[in-house]
Amino acid sequence: MPSVTRRYSKEEFARRGDLLYDKLIRPTFEPIHNGQFAAIDIETGEFEVDESEIAAGDRLRARLPQAQTWMCKIGSRYLRRFGYRVARKAGS
């Protein structure tokens, strides 16, 4: 699939993506689908949800080849987490 040229600044892209997430995804999919991925077209509001981030993105691009895709993880502020994290012990 050919790449899509971004048509918005990073700030506008994030603003639109967050707004659509709060409006469309959060009320319907949290907390039942926490940990799954949502691919959202920031221009149309169309989206796909899947356990696989690649599958969600691929299905959205199959429907909307020029989608301006904002990817997020349902129930999390982050798509990915980098770095060391201490696991909590049960009961602490």
Backbone as CSV, one residue per row, in Angstrom:
resi,resn,N_x,N_y,N_z,CA_x,CA_y,CA_z,C_x,C_y,C_z
1,MET,0.833,-1.170,0.000,0.000,0.000,0.000,0.884,1.242,0.000
2,PRO,0.613,2.211,-0.851,1.424,3.427,-0.855,1.199,4.236,0.425
3,SER,2.220,4.983,0.806,2.087,5.795,2.017,1.181,6.998,1.766
4,VAL,0.624,7.486,2.842,-0.290,8.630,2.794,0.447,9.843,3.349
5,THR,0.372,10.962,2.659,1.007,12.191,3.119,0.155,12.832,4.202
6,ARG,0.801,13.180,5.307,0.105,13.833,6.405,-0.307,15.237,5.970
7,ARG,-1.553,15.590,6.229,-2.082,16.887,5.803,-2.247,17.885,6.947
8,TYR,-1.815,17.525,8.138,-1.989,18.389,9.306,-0.700,18.446,10.096
9,SER,-0.543,19.491,10.888,0.613,19.567,11.778,0.477,18.475,12.834
10,LYS,1.575,18.153,13.502,1.534,17.141,14.559,0.559,17.540,15.655
11,GLU,0.530,18.808,15.992,-0.344,19.289,17.052,-1.819,19.154,16.662
12,GLU,-2.151,19.533,15.427,-3.534,19.428,14.953,-3.937,17.968,14.808
13,PHE,-3.032,17.148,14.354,-3.286,15.719,14.215,-3.653,15.130,15.583
14,ALA,-2.835,15.429,16.594,-3.069,14.916,17.948,-4.354,15.488,18.536
15,ARG,-4.613,16.767,18.320,-5.831,17.390,18.849,-7.069,16.701,18.299
16,ARG,-7.107,16.509,16.990,-8.251,15.853,16.350,-8.388,14.401,16.800
17,GLY,-7.266,13.689,16.852,-7.301,12.292,17.275,-7.817,12.132,18.690
18,ASP,-7.317,12.956,19.610,-7.765,12.893,21.000,-9.240,13.253,21.132
19,LEU,-9.678,14.259,20.392,-11.077,14.680,20.436,-12.000,13.549,19.964
20,LEU,-11.650,12.915,18.850,-12.464,11.816,18.340,-12.429,10.606,19.269
21,TYR,-11.282,10.345,19.866,-11.194,9.238,20.831,-12.156,9.486,21.992
22,ASP,-12.110,10.698,22.548,-12.975,11.032,23.688,-14.455,10.997,23.320
23,LYS,-14.768,11.367,22.097,-16.167,11.443,21.657,-16.723,10.081,21.212
24,LEU,-15.926,9.308,20.466,-16.438,8.085,19.845,-16.020,6.787,20.528
25,ILE,-14.794,6.692,20.938,-14.254,5.422,21.425,-14.464,5.252,22.928
26,ARG,-14.049,6.235,23.704,-14.082,6.113,25.171,-15.460,5.734,25.711
27,PRO,-16.541,6.430,25.327,-17.835,6.093,25.929,-18.349,4.701,25.555
28,THR,-17.957,4.203,24.403,-18.493,2.939,23.905,-17.603,1.748,24.238
29,PHE,-16.284,1.917,24.190,-15.371,0.782,24.264,-14.628,0.617,25.579
30,GLU,-14.519,1.669,26.405,-13.869,1.522,27.706,-14.905,1.029,28.709
31,PRO,-14.594,0.238,29.668,-13.364,-0.494,29.954,-13.339,-1.888,29.339
32,ILE,-14.415,-2.300,28.679,-14.528,-3.664,28.173,-13.404,-4.015,27.189
33,HIS,-12.999,-3.066,26.359,-11.990,-3.333,25.330,-10.626,-2.740,25.672
34,ASN,-10.384,-2.437,26.939,-9.080,-1.886,27.337,-7.958,-2.793,26.849
35,GLY,-6.918,-2.169,26.321,-5.765,-2.898,25.806,-5.838,-3.155,24.318
36,GLN,-7.022,-2.996,23.718,-7.143,-3.148,22.274,-6.770,-1.832,21.600
37,PHE,-6.608,-1.873,20.291,-6.182,-0.700,19.545,-7.328,-0.124,18.721
38,ALA,-7.338,1.189,18.610,-8.312,1.881,17.765,-7.538,2.680,16.725
39,ALA,-7.916,2.502,15.468,-7.365,3.286,14.357,-8.487,4.223,13.924
40,ILE,-8.257,5.528,14.024,-9.286,6.529,13.762,-8.840,7.429,12.616
41,ASP,-9.717,7.642,11.633,-9.448,8.622,10.582,-9.854,9.983,11.137
42,ILE,-8.902,10.885,11.297,-9.179,12.172,11.938,-10.013,13.113,11.066
43,GLU,-10.218,12.768,9.809,-11.038,13.611,8.937,-12.501,13.187,8.928
44,THR,-12.764,11.894,8.948,-14.145,11.409,8.837,-14.716,10.899,10.148
45,GLY,-13.857,10.532,11.102,-14.320,9.923,12.344,-14.548,8.427,12.223
46,GLU,-14.311,7.858,11.037,-14.423,6.409,10.868,-13.305,5.749,11.669
47,PHE,-13.584,4.552,12.209,-12.562,3.877,13.005,-12.721,2.369,12.934
48,GLU,-11.663,1.696,13.358,-11.625,0.233,13.480,-10.982,-0.084,14.823
49,VAL,-11.477,-1.130,15.481,-10.940,-1.580,16.769,-10.538,-3.041,16.628
50,ASP,-9.363,-3.381,17.168,-8.899,-4.761,17.094,-7.846,-4.987,18.170
51,GLU,-7.628,-6.256,18.521,-6.551,-6.592,19.458,-5.188,-6.347,18.833
52,SER,-5.132,-6.372,17.517,-3.882,-6.127,16.782,-3.902,-4.717,16.191
53,GLU,-2.880,-3.951,16.505,-2.804,-2.589,15.973,-2.675,-2.614,14.452
54,ILE,-1.969,-3.582,13.913,-1.804,-3.695,12.460,-3.132,-4.035,11.792
55,ALA,-3.884,-4.967,12.360,-5.180,-5.350,11.786,-6.149,-4.173,11.789
56,ALA,-6.193,-3.410,12.878,-7.091,-2.251,12.945,-6.708,-1.229,11.876
57,GLY,-5.426,-0.932,11.752,-4.962,0.020,10.746,-5.198,-0.455,9.327
58,ASP,-4.942,-1.741,9.094,-5.145,-2.296,7.751,-6.618,-2.251,7.337
59,ARG,-7.519,-2.588,8.245,-8.949,-2.549,7.908,-9.417,-1.128,7.629
60,LEU,-8.919,-0.156,8.400,-9.296,1.236,8.151,-8.775,1.691,6.792
61,ARG,-7.525,1.373,6.488,-6.936,1.767,5.194,-7.596,1.039,4.022
62,ALA,-8.114,-0.175,4.247,-8.821,-0.895,3.177,-10.115,-0.160,2.826
63,ARG,-10.774,0.395,3.843,-12.017,1.149,3.605,-11.748,2.568,3.135
64,LEU,-10.709,3.173,3.707,-10.373,4.572,3.410,-8.888,4.668,3.078
65,PRO,-8.518,4.460,1.818,-7.100,4.409,1.448,-6.308,5.675,1.790
66,GLN,-6.944,6.817,1.835,-6.240,8.063,2.153,-6.479,8.526,3.590
67,ALA,-6.861,7.597,4.470,-7.164,7.938,5.867,-5.973,8.603,6.548
68,GLN,-6.269,9.616,7.322,-5.293,10.268,8.187,-5.435,9.569,9.536
69,THR,-4.668,8.503,9.742,-4.897,7.568,10.841,-4.237,7.990,12.146
70,TRP,-5.061,8.093,13.171,-4.609,8.315,14.544,-4.781,6.979,15.257
71,MET,-3.700,6.433,15.790,-3.737,5.137,16.449,-3.638,5.340,17.946
72,CYS,-4.483,4.640,18.699,-4.424,4.740,20.150,-4.770,3.398,20.775
73,LYS,-4.388,3.252,22.023,-4.672,2.038,22.767,-5.817,2.355,23.723
74,ILE,-6.887,1.596,23.640,-8.080,1.868,24.441,-7.767,1.692,25.921
75,GLY,-8.151,2.686,26.699,-7.937,2.656,28.142,-6.567,3.096,28.587
76,SER,-5.758,3.627,27.683,-4.401,4.038,28.022,-4.085,5.390,27.401
77,ARG,-3.223,6.134,28.053,-2.777,7.407,27.491,-1.685,7.190,26.453
78,TYR,-1.145,5.973,26.388,0.010,5.702,25.539,-0.283,4.578,24.555
79,LEU,0.250,4.694,23.367,0.166,3.610,22.397,1.195,2.536,22.747
80,ARG,2.367,2.968,23.142,3.460,2.073,23.530,4.085,2.596,24.817
81,ARG,4.725,1.700,25.531,5.431,2.086,26.742,6.875,1.636,26.580
82,PHE,7.810,2.536,26.780,9.235,2.232,26.666,9.884,2.340,28.032
83,GLY,10.897,1.542,28.229,11.673,1.647,29.461,11.301,0.604,30.492
84,TYR,12.034,0.618,31.550,11.903,-0.343,32.630,10.737,0.033,33.526
85,ARG,9.998,-0.989,33.950,8.892,-0.765,34.875,8.920,-1.877,35.920
86,VAL,8.866,-1.491,37.178,8.875,-2.472,38.263,7.483,-3.060,38.384
87,ALA,7.397,-4.372,38.345,6.106,-5.051,38.501,5.687,-4.999,39.964
88,ARG,4.413,-4.735,40.187,3.898,-4.710,41.549,3.615,-6.133,42.021
89,LYS,3.895,-6.375,43.283,3.592,-7.681,43.874,2.122,-7.692,44.296
90,ALA,1.516,-8.848,44.217,0.127,-8.986,44.644,0.014,-8.605,46.111
91,GLY,-0.994,-7.807,46.416,-1.229,-7.393,47.800,-0.466,-6.155,48.227
92,SER,0.356,-5.551,47.343,1.073,-4.343,47.747,0.517,-3.119,47.104
